Amino acid sequence: MTGPIYAPKEMLARLVAFDTTSRNSNLPLIRFVRDYLADHGIEAHLVPNEDGTKANLFATIGPTDRGGIALSGHTDCVPVDGQPWTTDPFTLTERSGRLYGRGTADMKGFVATALAMVPTLLEKPLASPVHLALSYDEELGCTGVRSMIAALGADLPMPAAVIVGEPTRMGVVDAHKTIVDFRTEITGHEAHSAHIDRGANAILAAGELLGEIARMRDDMILAGDPSGRFDPPYTTVHVGRIWGGTAHNIVPLHCGFLWEVRSLPGRDARDLLTRFERFARETVLPKLRRVAATTDIRTITEVDVVGLAPEPGSLAETLAMRLTGRNTTSTVAYATEGGLFQARGIPTIVCGPGDIAQAHQPDEYIEAAQIDACVAFMTRLAETARAGI
């Protein structure tokens, strides 16, 4: 069966044209990929979300009775709203060796290259399969890929190794931090500001809690990174948003804030949550409760993305290093879906074209040379898969 042939740039232009901002459905892109693969005689399996508006896609090139290598990428992108783009973000624009468009670096460049290489993978029989694993809602906390990972080894083949193609400039990344996002909400007790003694100020309570977060941040900086591999070299604690109050002359009833912990491998972000909740329960809440029994402090976990831990000598690492010609690995501070695959027991590495510094930015771009490097990587992968891993 002969299907359409796309150069990597042509495939990237097709993918960029789909506005797969996480708030939108990714099904138009997924159907395009499904049909493209079908034209090449490859069956794609879709794993939809609960309301059927989005889907993961998993496809196998080669034999289905053995592990093989999975190439993993997400199809969603962050919004362009309010960003000062100088090009149409959903039209691929090439200028001075750069390919501009939303998602070019993060991470449609990798996905496009993998798809464009399908005809090459089909030229000769593969002794080991190459799987394509495309997800949704990675930008919303890696929520979409979880159902696809759960199906591995049951409804879907279980890969022997996974390469997540997030932008690393084709370096081999063997570790990244865990990210846990929290929402804390304080309920105080309203009163006229002329009688603050009759109120419980939710904003001031939040200020005390934020002070404890600042102390946790400082403690993590002092604890550092024993491995010396991460930048920044410590578990980070950050507050990104706060809201509250009604008017300047009303003791505020509500206040809330969003905060996150990016913890080093081997460190549990929940230990900091335990410390925070103890401080809230033992130090801050009693002051509020002296005014009104209805006051409260609640913290929920909104995002929990497990980190990627080093696995020296794993199949994923040795294969990626051989395919890239690298002899060292590195780490990144951002999170990927890689830790979730690893938690499923699959050796995983992060390696893909582009630079994370361009991700989420106006005029996002990927260098054409990075696409070329990824093509060379995929070509060597095809040769390896033909021989067997």
C-alpha positions as CSV (number, residue, x, y, z in Angstrom):
1,M,0.0,0.0,0.0
2,T,1.4,3.4,-1.0
3,G,0.3,6.4,1.2
4,P,1.1,10.1,0.9
5,I,4.7,11.2,1.4
6,Y,5.4,14.3,3.4
7,A,8.8,15.9,4.0
8,P,9.2,16.7,7.8
9,K,8.6,20.4,7.1
10,E,5.4,19.7,5.1
11,M,4.1,17.4,7.9
12,L,5.0,20.1,10.5
13,A,3.0,22.7,8.5
14,R,0.0,20.3,8.5
15,L,0.2,19.8,12.2
16,V,0.7,23.5,13.1
17,A,-2.4,24.3,11.1
18,F,-4.5,22.4,13.7
19,D,-5.2,24.7,16.6
20,T,-4.8,22.2,19.3
21,T,-4.7,24.6,22.2
22,S,-5.6,22.5,25.2
23,R,-9.0,24.1,25.6
24,N,-9.9,22.8,22.1
25,S,-10.5,19.3,20.8
26,N,-7.5,17.6,19.3
27,L,-9.7,15.2,17.2
28,P,-9.2,17.0,13.8
29,L,-5.4,16.4,14.2
30,I,-5.8,12.9,15.5
31,R,-8.1,11.9,12.6
32,F,-5.6,13.3,10.1
33,V,-2.9,11.2,11.7
34,R,-5.1,8.1,11.8
35,D,-6.1,8.5,8.1
36,Y,-2.4,9.1,7.1
37,L,-1.3,6.0,8.9
38,A,-4.3,4.0,7.5
39,D,-3.2,5.0,4.0
40,H,0.1,3.4,4.8
41,G,-1.6,0.2,6.1
42,I,-1.1,1.0,9.7
43,E,-3.9,0.7,12.2
44,A,-4.2,3.4,14.8
45,H,-5.9,2.8,18.1
46,L,-7.7,5.8,19.7
47,V,-8.1,6.1,23.5
48,P,-10.7,8.9,24.0
49,N,-11.5,11.0,27.0
50,E,-14.7,10.5,28.8
51,D,-16.8,12.9,26.7
52,G,-15.2,11.9,23.4
53,T,-13.9,15.3,22.6
54,K,-10.2,14.4,22.7
55,A,-8.2,11.2,22.2
56,N,-4.8,9.6,22.5
57,L,-3.5,7.7,19.5
58,F,-1.3,4.6,19.6
59,A,0.0,2.8,16.5
60,T,2.5,0.1,15.9
61,I,4.8,-0.2,12.9
62,G,6.2,-3.7,12.6
63,P,5.5,-6.8,14.7
64,T,3.0,-6.6,17.5
65,D,4.2,-9.6,19.5
66,R,7.3,-7.9,21.0
67,G,8.2,-4.7,22.9
68,G,10.0,-2.3,20.6
69,I,10.4,1.4,21.0
70,A,7.7,3.9,21.6
71,L,8.0,7.5,20.3
72,S,5.9,9.6,22.6
73,G,4.6,13.1,22.0
74,H,1.7,15.3,23.0
75,T,-0.5,17.0,20.5
76,D,-1.8,19.9,22.5
77,C,-0.3,23.4,22.8
78,V,-0.5,26.4,25.1
79,P,-2.6,29.4,24.1
80,V,-1.4,32.3,22.0
81,D,-3.9,34.7,23.6
82,G,-2.3,38.1,24.4
83,Q,1.1,37.2,22.9
84,P,2.7,39.6,20.4
85,W,3.2,37.3,17.5
86,T,4.6,38.7,14.3
87,T,3.4,35.7,12.2
88,D,0.3,33.7,12.1
89,P,0.9,31.2,14.9
90,F,-1.1,28.5,13.0
91,T,0.7,28.9,9.7
92,L,4.2,27.5,9.5
93,T,6.6,30.3,8.5
94,E,10.2,29.7,7.5
95,R,12.6,32.5,8.0
96,S,16.4,32.5,8.3
97,G,16.6,28.8,9.1
98,R,13.8,28.9,11.7
99,L,10.3,27.4,11.4
100,Y,7.8,29.6,13.3
101,G,4.4,28.5,14.6
102,R,2.7,27.5,17.8
103,G,3.9,24.1,18.9
104,T,6.9,23.9,16.5
105,A,9.3,23.4,19.5
106,D,6.8,22.0,22.0
107,M,6.4,19.5,20.4
108,K,5.0,19.1,17.0
109,G,8.5,19.2,15.5
110,F,9.2,15.8,16.9
111,V,5.7,14.4,16.1
112,A,5.9,15.7,12.5
113,T,9.4,14.1,12.0
114,A,8.2,10.8,13.4
115,L,5.2,10.8,11.1
116,A,7.2,11.8,8.1
117,M,9.5,8.9,8.7
118,V,6.8,6.3,8.6
119,P,7.5,5.5,4.9
120,T,11.1,5.0,5.8
121,L,10.2,2.6,8.6
122,L,8.0,0.6,6.1
123,E,10.7,0.2,3.5
124,K,12.0,-3.0,5.0
125,P,10.6,-5.4,7.7
126,L,11.3,-4.4,11.3
127,A,12.6,-7.0,13.7
128,S,11.5,-4.8,16.6
129,P,8.4,-2.5,16.3
130,V,8.3,1.2,16.5
131,H,5.2,2.5,18.3
132,L,3.7,6.0,18.0
133,A,2.1,7.3,21.2
134,L,0.4,10.7,20.8
135,S,-1.4,12.2,23.8
136,Y,-3.7,15.1,24.7
137,D,-3.7,17.6,27.6
138,E,-0.1,17.3,28.5
139,E,-0.1,21.1,29.0
140,L,-2.9,20.6,31.6
141,G,-0.9,18.4,33.9
142,C,-0.2,15.3,31.7
143,T,-3.7,14.2,32.3
144,G,-4.6,12.7,28.9
145,V,-1.7,10.2,28.5
146,R,-2.6,8.4,31.7
147,S,-5.5,6.4,30.1
148,M,-3.2,5.3,27.3
149,I,-0.5,4.2,29.7
150,A,-3.0,2.3,31.7
151,A,-4.0,0.4,28.5
152,L,-0.4,-0.7,27.7
153,G,0.0,-4.5,28.1
154,A,-3.7,-5.0,27.9
155,D,-5.5,-3.3,25.0
156,L,-2.3,-1.9,23.6
157,P,1.2,-3.4,23.2
158,M,3.7,-2.9,26.0
159,P,6.8,-1.1,24.7
160,A,10.3,-2.2,25.9
161,A,11.4,1.5,26.0
162,V,10.0,5.0,25.5
163,I,11.6,8.0,24.0
164,V,9.6,11.2,24.8
165,G,10.4,13.8,22.2
166,E,10.2,17.0,24.2
167,P,12.7,19.7,23.1
168,T,16.2,18.8,24.4
169,R,18.2,19.9,21.3
170,M,18.6,16.2,20.7
171,G,20.4,15.7,24.0
172,V,19.6,12.7,26.1
173,V,17.8,13.6,29.3
174,D,17.5,10.9,31.9
175,A,15.9,12.9,34.8
176,H,13.5,15.7,35.6
177,K,11.7,17.0,38.6
178,T,8.3,16.0,40.0
179,I,5.8,18.8,39.8
180,V,2.9,19.1,42.2
181,D,0.5,22.1,42.0
182,F,-1.6,23.1,45.0
183,R,-4.6,25.4,45.6
184,T,-5.1,26.8,49.1
185,E,-8.3,28.6,50.0
186,I,-8.9,30.5,53.3
187,T,-12.4,31.2,54.6
188,G,-12.4,34.1,57.1
189,H,-15.2,36.0,58.7
190,E,-16.5,39.3,57.3
191,A,-16.9,42.5,59.3
192,H,-16.7,46.2,58.8
193,S,-13.1,47.4,58.8
194,A,-14.0,49.8,61.6
195,H,-14.5,46.7,63.8
196,I,-11.7,44.4,62.7
197,D,-12.0,42.6,66.1
198,R,-15.2,41.1,64.9
199,G,-13.7,39.7,61.7
200,A,-11.2,37.0,60.7
201,N,-9.0,38.4,57.9
202,A,-8.6,35.7,55.2
203,I,-5.9,37.8,53.5
204,L,-3.8,38.2,56.6
205,A,-4.1,34.5,57.2
206,A,-2.9,33.9,53.7
207,G,0.0,36.2,54.4
208,E,1.1,34.0,57.3
209,L,0.8,30.9,55.1
210,L,2.8,32.5,52.3
211,G,5.5,33.3,54.9
212,E,5.7,29.6,55.7
213,I,6.0,28.8,52.0
214,A,8.9,31.3,51.7
215,R,10.6,29.5,54.6
216,M,10.1,26.2,52.9
217,R,11.6,27.7,49.8
218,D,14.6,28.9,51.7
219,D,15.1,25.5,53.4
220,M,15.0,23.7,50.0
221,I,17.7,26.1,48.6
222,L,19.9,25.3,51.6
223,A,19.3,21.6,51.2
224,G,20.5,21.8,47.6
225,D,20.9,19.0,45.1
226,P,23.2,16.2,46.2
227,S,23.6,15.0,42.6
228,G,24.7,18.5,41.4
229,R,23.0,17.8,38.1
230,F,19.9,20.1,38.2
231,D,19.5,23.8,37.3
232,P,18.4,25.3,39.6
233,P,20.2,22.9,42.0
234,Y,17.4,22.4,44.6
235,T,13.7,21.6,45.0
236,T,11.8,24.8,44.1
237,V,8.8,26.2,45.9
238,H,6.8,28.9,44.1
239,V,3.6,30.9,44.4
240,G,2.1,32.0,41.1
241,R,-1.3,33.5,41.7
242,I,-3.3,35.0,44.6
243,W,-6.8,36.5,44.9
244,G,-9.2,37.7,47.7
245,G,-11.1,40.4,49.4
246,T,-14.2,42.4,48.5
247,A,-13.5,46.0,49.3
248,H,-10.9,48.0,51.2
249,N,-13.3,48.6,54.1
250,I,-14.5,45.0,54.6
251,V,-12.5,42.4,56.5
252,P,-12.1,39.8,53.8
253,L,-14.1,36.6,53.8
254,H,-12.0,34.7,51.2
255,C,-8.5,34.5,50.0
256,G,-6.8,31.9,47.9
257,F,-3.5,31.2,46.1
258,L,-1.9,28.7,43.8
259,W,1.6,27.3,44.6
260,E,3.8,24.6,43.3
261,V,6.7,22.3,44.3
262,R,9.2,21.0,41.8
263,S,11.0,18.4,43.7
264,L,14.3,16.6,42.9
265,P,14.2,12.8,42.3
266,G,14.1,11.1,45.6
267,R,12.3,14.0,47.3
268,D,8.6,13.9,48.0
269,A,6.7,17.1,47.5
270,R,4.1,15.8,49.9
271,D,6.5,16.2,52.7
272,L,6.3,19.9,52.2
273,L,2.6,19.7,51.9
274,T,2.5,17.9,55.3
275,R,4.7,20.7,56.8
276,F,2.5,23.4,55.3
277,E,-0.8,21.8,56.5
278,R,0.6,21.4,60.0
279,F,1.6,25.0,60.2
280,A,-1.9,26.0,58.9
281,R,-3.6,23.7,61.4
282,E,-1.5,24.5,64.4
283,T,-0.6,28.2,63.9
284,V,-3.0,30.0,61.6
285,L,-6.4,28.3,61.9
286,P,-6.7,28.6,65.7
287,K,-6.5,32.4,65.3
288,L,-9.3,32.4,62.8
289,R,-11.4,30.0,64.8
290,R,-11.2,32.3,67.9
291,V,-13.5,34.6,65.9
292,A,-15.8,32.2,64.1
293,A,-16.1,28.4,63.9
294,T,-17.0,28.7,60.2
295,T,-13.5,29.8,59.3
296,D,-11.3,27.2,57.5
297,I,-8.1,26.6,55.5
298,R,-8.2,24.0,52.7
299,T,-5.5,22.8,50.3
300,I,-6.1,20.5,47.4
301,T,-3.7,19.0,44.8
302,E,-4.5,20.2,41.3
303,V,-1.6,18.7,39.3
304,D,0.7,15.9,40.1
305,V,3.3,14.9,37.5
306,V,5.8,12.3,38.7
307,G,9.4,13.0,38.0
308,L,11.8,11.0,35.8
309,A,14.6,9.3,37.7
310,P,17.9,8.2,36.2
311,E,18.2,4.6,35.1
312,P,21.8,4.2,34.1
313,G,22.3,1.5,31.5
314,S,18.6,1.1,30.7
315,L,17.5,0.1,27.2
316,A,16.1,3.6,26.6
317,E,19.3,5.3,27.7
318,T,21.7,3.1,25.8
319,L,19.6,3.3,22.7
320,A,19.1,7.0,22.8
321,M,22.8,7.6,23.3
322,R,23.7,5.3,20.5
323,L,21.2,7.0,18.1
324,T,22.4,10.5,19.0
325,G,26.1,9.8,19.3
326,R,26.1,11.3,22.8
327,N,28.2,9.9,25.6
328,T,26.6,11.8,28.5
329,T,23.1,12.5,29.8
330,S,21.6,15.6,31.4
331,T,18.6,16.8,33.3
332,V,15.8,19.4,32.8
333,A,13.7,21.4,35.3
334,Y,10.5,21.1,33.3
335,A,8.2,18.0,33.6
336,T,7.2,15.6,30.8
337,E,5.1,12.5,30.4
338,G,8.2,10.5,30.8
339,G,7.9,9.9,34.5
340,L,4.4,8.4,34.0
341,F,5.8,5.9,31.5
342,Q,8.6,5.1,33.9
343,A,6.2,4.6,36.8
344,R,4.5,2.0,34.6
345,G,7.8,0.1,34.6
346,I,9.0,1.1,31.1
347,P,12.6,2.4,30.7
348,T,12.2,6.0,29.5
349,I,14.3,8.8,28.2
350,V,13.6,12.4,27.0
351,C,15.2,13.3,23.7
352,G,13.8,15.6,20.9
353,P,14.5,18.5,18.6
354,G,14.2,22.1,19.5
355,D,14.9,24.3,22.5
356,I,12.7,24.5,25.6
357,A,13.6,28.3,25.7
358,Q,11.3,28.8,22.7
359,A,8.4,26.8,24.1
360,H,5.3,28.8,25.1
361,Q,6.8,32.0,23.7
362,P,5.4,34.4,21.1
363,D,7.0,33.6,17.7
364,E,7.8,30.1,18.9
365,Y,10.2,28.4,16.5
366,I,12.3,25.4,15.9
367,E,15.5,25.5,13.9
368,A,15.4,23.7,10.6
369,A,18.8,22.1,11.6
370,Q,17.1,20.6,14.6
371,I,14.5,18.9,12.3
372,D,17.4,17.6,10.2
373,A,19.1,16.2,13.4
374,C,15.9,14.5,14.3
375,V,15.6,13.0,10.9
376,A,19.1,11.5,11.2
377,F,18.1,10.1,14.7
378,M,14.9,8.5,13.2
379,T,16.9,7.1,10.3
380,R,19.3,5.4,12.7
381,L,16.3,4.2,14.7
382,A,14.8,2.6,11.6
383,E,18.1,0.8,10.9
384,T,18.2,-0.4,14.6
385,A,14.6,-1.6,14.5
386,R,15.3,-3.6,11.3
387,A,18.2,-5.4,13.0
388,G,16.3,-5.8,16.3
389,I,17.0,-4.3,19.7
